[in-house]
Amino acid sequence: MIHGSSVYQETVYHKSQIEKDFLAIRPVLKSFCQSFGDFTCKDFMHACTLVGSRAWGGTKGLSLIPFADFLNHDGISEAIVMSDDDKQCSEVTADRDYVPGEQVLIRYGKFSNATLMLDFGFTIPHNIYDQVQIQLDIPKHDPLHGMKLDLLQQYFVPQANDAKSLKCSVNSFTIKFALILNFMFILMNNLASIP
């Protein structure tokens, strides 16, 4: 179902990177074989996933913050985890008053569902930070080639110096969930104005 999606492509990339990392540290793991036993690439992937889904980014890299992984995500929450690398401490800044026993929710970040799925293992319905990757192929022989290319570059695709000289323009761009309706409106208006 996700084979052609950006989630699939990112998953393949992550898996490849973890395999490379495993091969790089494999000699060290073999020297500790008595302590660890036979530590396989699958074991390493599992460990990377556990740490990666619980690690917090700071100015000095990733760190594990005790109890922070107990806090669940809410995409509209303004509560955040803040870390002071120099003092080696972290704190949660609440976005409102909580009653005793109420779950404190934080925002892991302004992430699309693809990122939430890949990094944390869940998605949220109606995610305001969701986005889709759109790829368009505009053949050079299309009578509206120039107009379509201009619209794409004006609204969504960074300018390319040689874009008009290509025989076929392949433009891939990301569109945020909130902009999808705006994109459809622009597209429909421009198509409606074509005789």
C-alpha positions as CSV (number, residue, x, y, z in Angstrom):
1,M,0.0,0.0,0.0
2,I,2.9,2.4,0.7
3,H,5.3,1.1,-1.9
4,G,5.3,4.2,-4.0
5,S,5.1,6.7,-1.2
6,S,7.7,8.9,0.5
7,V,7.2,6.8,3.7
8,Y,8.4,3.7,1.8
9,Q,11.4,5.6,0.2
10,E,12.4,7.0,3.6
11,T,12.0,3.5,5.2
12,V,14.3,2.0,2.6
13,Y,16.8,4.8,3.2
14,H,16.7,4.4,7.0
15,K,17.1,0.6,6.7
16,S,20.1,1.0,4.4
17,Q,21.7,3.5,6.8
18,I,21.2,1.2,9.8
19,E,22.7,-1.7,7.8
20,K,25.8,0.4,6.9
21,D,26.1,1.5,10.6
22,F,25.9,-2.2,11.7
23,L,28.6,-3.2,9.3
24,A,30.8,-0.4,10.6
25,I,30.5,-1.5,14.2
26,R,30.3,-5.3,13.6
27,P,34.0,-5.9,14.3
28,V,33.6,-4.3,17.8
29,L,30.5,-6.4,18.5
30,K,32.3,-9.6,17.5
31,S,35.1,-8.8,20.0
32,F,32.4,-8.7,22.8
33,C,30.7,-11.9,21.5
34,Q,30.9,-13.5,25.0
35,S,29.0,-10.6,26.5
36,F,26.4,-10.0,23.8
37,G,26.2,-13.4,22.1
38,D,25.6,-13.3,18.4
39,F,24.3,-9.8,17.8
40,T,22.7,-9.7,14.4
41,C,21.8,-6.9,12.1
42,K,18.1,-7.5,13.0
43,D,19.0,-7.0,16.7
44,F,20.8,-3.8,15.8
45,M,17.8,-2.5,13.8
46,H,15.6,-3.3,16.8
47,A,17.9,-1.4,19.1
48,C,18.2,1.6,16.7
49,T,14.4,1.7,16.4
50,L,13.9,1.7,20.2
51,V,16.4,4.4,20.8
52,G,15.4,6.5,17.8
53,S,11.7,6.6,18.8
54,R,12.6,7.8,22.3
55,A,15.6,10.1,21.6
56,W,15.3,13.9,21.8
57,G,17.4,16.2,19.7
58,G,19.6,18.9,21.2
59,T,22.4,21.1,20.1
60,K,24.9,18.4,20.9
61,G,23.0,15.5,19.2
62,L,20.5,13.0,20.5
63,S,19.9,12.1,24.1
64,L,17.6,9.9,26.1
65,I,15.6,11.8,28.7
66,P,14.2,9.6,31.5
67,F,10.4,9.8,31.6
68,A,10.1,12.1,28.6
69,D,9.1,9.1,26.4
70,F,6.1,8.6,28.7
71,L,4.6,11.8,27.3
72,N,2.3,11.3,24.3
73,H,2.0,13.5,21.2
74,D,-0.7,16.0,20.5
75,G,-0.1,18.0,17.3
76,I,-1.8,21.1,18.6
77,S,-0.2,21.2,22.0
78,E,2.1,24.0,22.9
79,A,3.8,22.0,25.7
80,I,7.3,21.1,24.8
81,V,10.4,19.4,26.2
82,M,13.3,21.8,26.5
83,S,16.9,20.8,27.2
84,D,19.8,22.7,28.5
85,D,22.9,20.9,27.3
86,D,25.2,22.9,29.5
87,K,23.3,22.2,32.7
88,Q,22.5,18.7,31.5
89,C,18.9,18.9,32.4
90,S,15.5,18.9,30.6
91,E,12.1,20.2,31.6
92,V,8.6,20.1,30.2
93,T,7.0,23.5,29.8
94,A,3.2,23.0,30.0
95,D,0.8,24.9,27.7
96,R,-1.9,25.1,30.3
97,D,-2.9,24.1,33.8
98,Y,-3.4,20.4,34.3
99,V,-5.5,18.8,37.0
100,P,-3.8,16.0,39.1
101,G,-4.0,12.7,37.2
102,E,-4.6,14.3,33.8
103,Q,-2.3,13.2,31.0
104,V,0.2,15.9,29.9
105,L,0.5,15.9,26.1
106,I,3.4,17.5,24.3
107,R,4.1,18.1,20.6
108,Y,6.9,16.0,19.3
109,G,7.2,18.4,16.5
110,K,5.3,19.8,13.5
111,F,5.5,16.5,11.7
112,S,3.7,14.9,8.7
113,N,2.0,11.6,9.2
114,A,4.8,10.0,7.2
115,T,7.3,11.2,9.7
116,L,5.2,10.3,12.7
117,M,4.7,6.8,11.2
118,L,8.4,6.2,10.4
119,D,9.8,7.7,13.6
120,F,7.2,7.0,16.2
121,G,4.9,4.3,14.8
122,F,1.6,6.2,14.6
123,T,-0.4,8.7,12.5
124,I,-3.1,11.1,13.5
125,P,-6.3,11.8,11.6
126,H,-6.7,15.3,10.1
127,N,-3.0,16.2,10.9
128,I,-2.6,19.9,10.1
129,Y,1.1,19.3,9.4
130,D,0.5,16.5,6.9
131,Q,1.8,16.7,3.4
132,V,1.9,14.8,0.2
133,Q,4.6,14.4,-2.5
134,I,3.3,15.2,-5.9
135,Q,5.3,14.5,-9.1
136,L,4.2,15.8,-12.4
137,D,5.6,15.0,-15.9
138,I,4.9,17.8,-18.4
139,P,5.8,16.6,-21.9
140,K,7.5,19.2,-24.1
141,H,5.0,18.6,-26.9
142,D,2.1,19.6,-24.6
143,P,0.5,22.8,-26.0
144,L,0.2,24.1,-22.4
145,H,3.7,23.1,-21.4
146,G,4.9,26.7,-20.8
147,M,1.8,27.7,-18.9
148,K,1.8,24.6,-16.7
149,L,5.5,24.9,-16.0
150,D,5.2,28.6,-15.1
151,L,2.3,27.8,-12.7
152,L,4.3,25.1,-11.0
153,Q,7.3,27.3,-10.7
154,Q,5.3,30.3,-9.5
155,Y,3.4,28.4,-6.8
156,F,5.3,25.3,-5.8
157,V,8.6,24.4,-7.5
158,P,11.9,26.4,-7.0
159,Q,13.0,28.1,-10.2
160,A,15.3,26.0,-12.4
161,N,17.5,27.9,-14.9
162,D,17.2,25.3,-17.7
163,A,13.7,24.1,-17.0
164,K,12.2,25.4,-20.3
165,S,15.0,23.8,-22.4
166,L,14.1,20.3,-21.2
167,K,12.3,17.9,-23.5
168,C,10.3,16.6,-20.5
169,S,9.9,18.4,-17.2
170,V,9.6,16.2,-14.2
171,N,8.7,18.3,-11.1
172,S,8.4,16.8,-7.7
173,F,7.2,19.0,-4.9
174,T,5.7,18.7,-1.4
175,I,2.4,20.3,-0.6
176,K,1.2,20.8,2.9
177,F,-2.3,19.5,3.8
178,A,-3.6,23.0,4.4
179,L,-2.4,24.0,0.9
180,I,-4.0,21.1,-0.9
181,L,-7.4,22.9,-1.3
182,N,-5.6,26.1,-2.4
183,F,-3.7,24.1,-5.0
184,M,-6.8,22.5,-6.3
185,F,-8.6,25.9,-6.5
186,I,-5.7,27.4,-8.5
187,L,-5.5,24.4,-10.8
188,M,-9.3,24.4,-11.4
189,N,-9.3,28.2,-12.1
190,N,-6.5,28.0,-14.6
191,L,-8.0,25.0,-16.3
192,A,-11.4,26.7,-16.5
193,S,-9.8,29.7,-18.2
194,I,-8.4,27.6,-21.0
195,P,-10.7,27.8,-24.1
